[in-house]
Amino acid sequence: MPGERLRRSSSALRVALDTRALDGDAATGVGRYIEALVTRFNSGADVRLLTYRAGGLRVIGPQLLTPLAMRRDGAQLVHGPANSLPLLHPGLPGVVTIHDLAIYDHPEWFPAGQWFATRVIVPRSIRGARMIICPSAATMRAVVRRFGAAPDRCRVIPHGVETEFALPVSPAVRDAVKTRYGLPERYLMQVGTVQPRKNYVTTLRALARIPAGQRIPLVVVGGFGWNYDPVVEAVRELDLAAWVRFVGYAQLAELPALYQLAEAVVFPSLDEGFGLPVLEAFAAGTPVIASTAGAIPEVAGDAALLCDPEDVAAVAENLRRILQDPELRERQVAAGRARASLFTWSASAAAHREVYAAVAG
């Protein structure tokens, strides 16, 4: 299918971008990344994005017909921003973004039936790409270790955080979000699909360790994904039904208010290729308790309270500290805001521009 042409001068570098991962208001972190690239390059003159959402048959469309359309539309290179390149991209050099490779080390965290992607698409994309973009050094190390990619073919380009998270939300918007989600006056928040890797069970066990008189509710922002029965069972077994609220996915426009209203964000994920919720909370001025897994320490620096993701006692103690120590809270908020300011989508787009220029030659 033809790309959606952005108005640019004819001398602009023409990049074919696969936008299948965009998913409206429930966009994943990968979708947010793609949207950020489209937005930034839409305001420039030196890169012209041709965006494609493959139609037709599941394999023939994205793997054959769309690449032919890219070539026909005059693309000079193809960027697969969601862990894959088309199996066929005739005459077009490729750039692929690999967000994380956790599925290879822990397939039990993921839905079944992804053998074609993990055994064919991802390995061939990594081998065939001229350049591999990774959002963190942790992901780059995984690419080199798992697939033997040469480090000089990899480029670490961190994600950014939207400026809206740092802007104070108006009282009217706060009230509207409180009403929409039925938020308690004070609450903790965890953001992410309810699935094994996000480690909600550790959060629940830590919450149960806090005496009821000191405890505040947990608001879960994210839909139920897969293999979530242990989370539901933990709520019941720990007698936390009155203390946990599952509100489902939130629209991007409402996320800043949800973060700013929260007392703290908990993010004890078992592995992350980046960890956008950490940055979002930092920008919003909300303290973060997070894990030492994957790229999280790389993103958080010293601005979050970090601990082993399976150390329930440590997570509970960090929750207690952030709720009861105003001076600690103030230090963490300041450190978080400073840390978030280092990550911008504009800087990410500029680094992508350099990669595109190098690959196009």
N, C-alpha and C positions, 0 to 999 in steps of 0.2 A: 504494500500500500504506500502511497506517496507520503513523504515527510511533510510536517507542518512547517512551512518556510517562514522564518523570521526575517523581517526586512533589514537587509544589510547591503553594504557595498559589494560589488562583484569581486573585490580583492580579499574579502574576508576568508579566513580558513573555514572550510565547510566540514563540520563534524556530525556524523550520524549518531544519534543517541537513542538507545533503547529505553523507552519510558513505560514498559509494561508493569513495573513495580509500583507506579503511582496508583493510589487507591482511595482517592477522595478524602473525606474527613477522618477515616480510619487508617490513614497512611502509616506505614511502618517507618522505622528510622531510615531504611533504605529509600522509601518513597520521599521522605523529607529531604534527604541528600540530593535526589534527582531534581526535586522541585527547586531546591536552592541553586543548583547549577543552571537550570533553565532561567530562573529569575535574574541571576547575575549576568549571564551572557546575553540576555534579552536587552540589557541596557548598554552593551558595549558595541564596538564597531569592528573589532578585529577577528571575532569568532562568530560564525553563523551556525547555529544548531539546527539540524534537521531531525525532528523528533518522530519516533515511530512507536506505535502500539500495534503489534502484529495481530492480524486477524486470520481467519481461515483455520485449517486443520492445526492441531496442537504442535506437531513437529514440522510439517511442511511450511506453515506460515512463518514462524520466527526463524527457522533454520535455513530456509531456501528462498521463499518468495520475498520476504522483507530485505534480505541482503541484496537481492537483485534490484529491488527498488532503490536501495541506497546507492548502488552503483549508477543506476540510471539517472538519479537525481543529482549526480555530480559530487557526491561526498568524497572527501580526501582521506578520511580515516573513520573508523567505527569505534565507539566507546560503549562497552558493556558495563553499566554502572552497578549491576546487581549480580555479581559473581560469575557472569558468563558472557561469552561472545557467541555469535552465530557459528554453527559448524561450518557453514560456507560463507566466506566474505571475500568474494573474488576480487583480487587486485587491491584490496583495501587493508592497510596496516591496522592492527588492532590495539586498543588500550582496554584493559579490564580492571575493574575495582573489585577486590576481594575483601569483604567486610570481616569475616571470621571463618575459621575452619573447625569450629567446635564439634560439628557433626561427625568428623572423622575420629576424634578421640572419644566421644561420648554419643554414639548413635541412639542410645536409650533415652536421651533428652528430647528427641525429635520424632515427628510423625513418621510412620513407615511409608514405604513406597517411593523413596527418593533415589533409588539406585541409578537411574539414567542420569540424573543431575550429578550425583557424587562420583560415579564411576566413568562417565563419559564427558558430560558437558564441562564441568569445572576443571578436570585435569587437562582436557584439550585446550580450554581457554587459557589456562596458565602457560601451557607449553607454547601456544601459538601467538600470544600477545607480544608486541614489541615492548610494551611497558605495563607493569602491574602496579596499580595504585592501592595502597593500604592505608586505612585511617589511623593506624597506630604501629609503633615498632613491634609490639607484641604480635600483631597479625602478620607483619612482614617476617618475623622470625618463624612463625608457623608455616608460611608459604615456602620459605627456604628449606625448613626441616622436612616438611611433608612431601614436597614435590621437587626438591633439588633445584629450585629456581636460582639463578645467579643474582646475588644482591644488587648488582649494578643494573638489573632490569626492574628493580623494585623502587618505588618512591613513596615515602610516608607523607601523606597529606591529611592532617587532622580535620575533622568536621568543625563546623562553627555552631553558634547558637544565635537564634533570632533576637534582634534588639527588643522585641516586644516583651520578653521575659523580664528585662531589667527596668521597664517603665512602670511606675506605680499604676495599678489598676484603679479606675474610678470607683467611688462608693456605689454607684448605680450598678456597675458591672459586678462588683463583689456581691451585692445583694442578690442580683439575678442568678449568679452561679451558686450561691448558698441555697437559694430556693430550688433551683433546678436539680441539684444533687442531694438535697436534704442534709447539708453538712452540719455537723455539730460545731459548737463554739470553738473548741480546740481539737485538733486531730493530727495524727501522724499520717504520712502518705507513702505508698509504694506505687510506682508506675511501671507498667509492662504487662504483656499478655500473661494470663495465669497458665503457666506451663513449667515443667521441671527445672529448666535452667535458671529461671528467675528466683528460685529458692524461697518461695513464700512460706514454706513450712518452718524454716528457721526464724523468719520474722514473727510468725505466730507463737512459736515456743518462747521466743524472747519476750514478746508482749505478755505472755502468761506468767512470766517470772516477776513482772513488776506488780507490786501489791495493788489491789483494786483502788485504794485510796489515792495512789499516785499515778495510776494508769489513765491514758486518754485513748479514744478510739483510733482504729486504723482504717483509713479509706484506701481502697484498692482501685486504681484507675487503670483499667485494661480489661479486655474481654476474656472469657474463658476460652482457652485454646485447645490443648490436648493433654492427656494424662494428668488431669487436674484433680482426680479423685482424692489423692492424699491431702490436698489443701482443704477440700470440703470436710474430709474426715478429721483433720487436725482442728478445725474450728469447733466441731462437735465434741471431740474428745477433750479438748482443753477448756471447754465451756466458755467459748469466746463469742457466741452468737450475738450477744448484745454489744460486743466491742469491735466488730469487723463489719464494714459496709463495702460491698462490691458494687461499684457504680458503672462499670462497663467502660467502653472507650469514650474519651472526651475529645471534642473538636479542638483543633489547634488554637483557635481564638479564645477558648476557655481555659487552656492550660496555664497561662500566666497567673490568672486569679487563683486557680487551685493550688499552685505552688506557693504563691504569696500568702495565702490564708493558712497554710500548713505550719505546724510547729517545727516539724523536721521531716526529711525525706529519708526513707530506708531503702537501701539498694544492695542487698547481700547476694548478688548474682554469682552463680558458680563459674561463669566465664563470660567475657564480653570482648568483642573486637574493638569497641570504643566505650560506649556508655553515655548516650546523650542525656538521659535523665539527671545525671550528676551535674553536667554543665547547666542544664535548665534550672535546676534548684539553686546552684551557685548564683546565676544571674538574677534570679528572683529574690535573693537575699534570704534563702532558707537553708539552715544547717543540714548536713548530709552525714548519715552513717552508712558506710559502704564496705564492700569486701576487698580483699587483697588479690582477687582473682583476675586473670587476663589483663586487659589494658586499663582496668579501673585505676590502679595507682598512678599510671602514666598520665591519665586525664586529670585525676583529682589532686595530684601533688600532695602538699601538706594541708590542703584546705578542707579535707573531710576527716572524720574519725573512722579509721580503717581497722578491720580485723578479719581474721579467718572466716570465710563464709559459713563454715560448719561449727563455729564456736558460739553456741547459743548464749552462754554466760557472758561472753565479751560483747555480743550485740546488745544484750539486755543492759549491761553496765553502761555502754555508750548511750543508749536511749535514756537511761536514768540521769546520766550526767548532763546531757543536752537539755533535758526538761527541768533540771533543778539548779543548774549553775549559770546564772545570767552572764557572768563575765566570760565564761567559756563560750557561751552562745554568741556573744558579741564578737569575740575574736574569730570564731568560725564564719560568721556572716561576712565580716570584712575580708577575711582570707578568700572566701568563696567568690565574692564579687570581683576581687582582684584577679583571681584565677580565670574566671569566665571571660574577662576582658581580653585575654590572650588568644581566644578562639573566635574567629569571625568567619562568616561565609565568604566575605570579600577576599580575605587572605587565601581561603581554600580555592576559590575560583581563579585567583591569580596563579596559584601553583598548578592548577589544572591547565591553564593557558600555556604555561611553560612546557608541560608534558606534551600537549597537543602539538606545539610548534616543533619540538624535538623529534616526535614520531613522524610528523608529516615531512620533515626534512626540508 
